[in-house]
Amino acid sequence: MKILITGAKGQLGSELAHCLETMRAEIGPIPPAYEGAGVHTVDYDGLDISDAAAVDAWFAQHGPYDIVFNCAAFTNVDGCEADEAAAYAVNARGAANVARAAQACGAKMVHISTDYVFPGTDEAPRTEEDPTGPISAYGRTKLAGEEAVAGACGRAFIVRTAWLYGHTGKNFAKTMMRLARENGGISVVADQVGNPTSANDLAYELLRLACTDGYGVYHCTNNGTCSWYDFACAVVDMAGIPCRKEPLTSEEYKERFPQSADRPAFSSLDNKRLRDTIGDDMRPWREALGAYLDNLERGEL
Ligand SMILES: NC(=O)c1ccc[n+]([C@@H]2O[C@H](COP(=O)([O-])OP(=O)(O)OC[C@H]3O[C@@H](n4cnc5c(N)ncnc54)[C@H](OP(=O)(O)O)[C@@H]3O)[C@@H](O)[C@H]2O)c1
């Protein structure tokens, strides 16, 4: 089996590569089908997915692949708002370039999308059948990416996740720990809710899913819903960092950071299709966060 991971230095890409290297995720062993797989990892510095010719050249030189995990994306939500064209180039056109190349070599594609494709106006977890309606540039470009991938690749899994944290790079959990230590306090939005999700748990489910031929759209987050404020409090409490905790409304946050993008108020996802197909192995979010904090190397903080 030959596998390509794009965006391999990011949070999810690096967890996928780690799972394939060790044949294990935190939840358990990954499917034996991956034993001995040839895994190619590449990031922005080696392959810009928004460059169609470069993507084709990469596949011609290194392919064909059996599975392509597209983890490359423009993920800075406020940055997307400031430059939607640049975000579209990666999240929509880039995704389409990878999907066309995957299709041409007969590969399955696992493409990652987001809860931000939903408007977040309904107070019930969204299933895969619910209508989309993004309210931010990030959400619009990611939705365009979903559509492009579905149109270009006949063997695509489009997996929406949310509020990811992994061991590589920056994330909300690491930022909260840093701010709590540096400032002695954190101020966090308490009226936006969603599903904090371990990148390692997600990698495990993606690897299981990619062994099937149940193509289409999936939701995959850790189980349970909370606000950013609840998430932040859990991070600092579990990490044992005493600090002041200030809940903010979205309005108050916007007054302090006027350039920030609008975010869905209620963006919880329901892993319905996962449950109905391969089974939902995603842990409750607090359990996954605890395991993440236990495994954090001190030097990374
Ligand atoms: N993070 C979240 O909370 C979250 C939530 C929902 C969904 N998702 C989705 O989950 C997936 C993985 O997210 P993540 O958190 O792992 O993202 P990440 O840590 O930001 O990693 C994305 C990687 O893609 C690279 N990249 C950016 N532009 C590229 C380009 N034109 N060509 C090739 N590589 C490029 C980035 O490189 P640079 O760092 O050099 O730019 C980075 O290494 C993405 O599709 C994202 O939209 C993430």
PDBQT file of the ligand as one rigid body, heavy atoms in Angstrom, charges set to zero:
ROOT
HETATM    1  N1  LIG A 401      -7.501  23.177  13.452  1.00  0.00    +0.000 N 
HETATM    2  C1  LIG A 401      -8.802  23.053  13.664  1.00  0.00    +0.000 C 
HETATM    3  O1  LIG A 401      -9.320  23.421  14.725  1.00  0.00    +0.000 OA
HETATM    4  C2  LIG A 401      -9.673  22.457  12.589  1.00  0.00    +0.000 A 
HETATM    5  C3  LIG A 401     -11.046  22.404  12.799  1.00  0.00    +0.000 A 
HETATM    6  C4  LIG A 401     -11.867  21.849  11.820  1.00  0.00    +0.000 A 
HETATM    7  C5  LIG A 401     -11.309  21.360  10.652  1.00  0.00    +0.000 A 
HETATM    8  N2  LIG A 401      -9.966  21.443  10.458  1.00  0.00    +0.000 N 
HETATM    9  C6  LIG A 401      -9.422  20.936   9.206  1.00  0.00    +0.000 C 
HETATM   10  O2  LIG A 401      -8.567  19.834   9.495  1.00  0.00    +0.000 OA
HETATM   11  C7  LIG A 401      -7.495  19.791   8.553  1.00  0.00    +0.000 C 
HETATM   12  C8  LIG A 401      -6.190  19.728   9.300  1.00  0.00    +0.000 C 
HETATM   13  O3  LIG A 401      -6.093  20.867  10.147  1.00  0.00    +0.000 OA
HETATM   14  P1  LIG A 401      -4.808  21.134  11.055  1.00  0.00    +0.000 P 
HETATM   15  O4  LIG A 401      -5.285  21.731  12.323  1.00  0.00    +0.000 OA
HETATM   16  O5  LIG A 401      -3.944  19.941  11.053  1.00  0.00    +0.000 OA
HETATM   17  O6  LIG A 401      -4.124  22.295  10.199  1.00  0.00    +0.000 OA
HETATM   18  P2  LIG A 401      -2.657  22.905  10.337  1.00  0.00    +0.000 P 
HETATM   19  O7  LIG A 401      -2.008  22.447  11.602  1.00  0.00    +0.000 OA
HETATM   20  O8  LIG A 401      -2.786  24.357  10.054  1.00  0.00    +0.000 OA
HETATM   21  O9  LIG A 401      -1.902  22.181   9.137  1.00  0.00    +0.000 OA
HETATM   22  C9  LIG A 401      -2.180  22.492   7.792  1.00  0.00    +0.000 C 
HETATM   23  C10 LIG A 401      -0.894  22.319   7.024  1.00  0.00    +0.000 C 
HETATM   24  O10 LIG A 401      -1.159  22.649   5.660  1.00  0.00    +0.000 OA
HETATM   25  C11 LIG A 401      -0.062  23.430   5.205  1.00  0.00    +0.000 C 
HETATM   26  N3  LIG A 401      -0.446  24.229   4.057  1.00  0.00    +0.000 N 
HETATM   27  C12 LIG A 401      -1.000  25.479   4.025  1.00  0.00    +0.000 A 
HETATM   28  N4  LIG A 401      -1.138  25.889   2.751  1.00  0.00    +0.000 NA
HETATM   29  C13 LIG A 401      -0.655  24.902   1.964  1.00  0.00    +0.000 A 
HETATM   30  C14 LIG A 401      -0.510  24.744   0.564  1.00  0.00    +0.000 A 
HETATM   31  N5  LIG A 401      -0.892  25.695  -0.303  1.00  0.00    +0.000 N 
HETATM   32  N6  LIG A 401       0.029  23.593   0.106  1.00  0.00    +0.000 NA
HETATM   33  C15 LIG A 401       0.432  22.628   0.957  1.00  0.00    +0.000 A 
HETATM   34  N7  LIG A 401       0.347  22.723   2.290  1.00  0.00    +0.000 NA
HETATM   35  C16 LIG A 401      -0.208  23.847   2.787  1.00  0.00    +0.000 A 
HETATM   36  C17 LIG A 401       0.307  24.269   6.392  1.00  0.00    +0.000 C 
HETATM   37  O11 LIG A 401       1.604  24.798   6.219  1.00  0.00    +0.000 OA
HETATM   38  P3  LIG A 401       1.969  26.218   6.898  1.00  0.00    +0.000 P 
HETATM   39  O12 LIG A 401       1.823  26.021   8.377  1.00  0.00    +0.000 OA
HETATM   40  O13 LIG A 401       3.364  26.443   6.426  1.00  0.00    +0.000 OA
HETATM   41  O14 LIG A 401       0.973  27.203   6.360  1.00  0.00    +0.000 OA
HETATM   42  C18 LIG A 401       0.206  23.259   7.517  1.00  0.00    +0.000 C 
HETATM   43  O15 LIG A 401       1.404  22.528   7.702  1.00  0.00    +0.000 OA
HETATM   44  C19 LIG A 401      -7.676  21.017   7.665  1.00  0.00    +0.000 C 
HETATM   45  O16 LIG A 401      -8.357  20.645   6.499  1.00  0.00    +0.000 OA
HETATM   46  C20 LIG A 401      -8.550  21.938   8.477  1.00  0.00    +0.000 C 
HETATM   47  O17 LIG A 401      -9.322  22.804   7.673  1.00  0.00    +0.000 OA
HETATM   48  C21 LIG A 401      -9.136  21.973  11.402  1.00  0.00    +0.000 A 
ENDROOT
TORSDOF 0
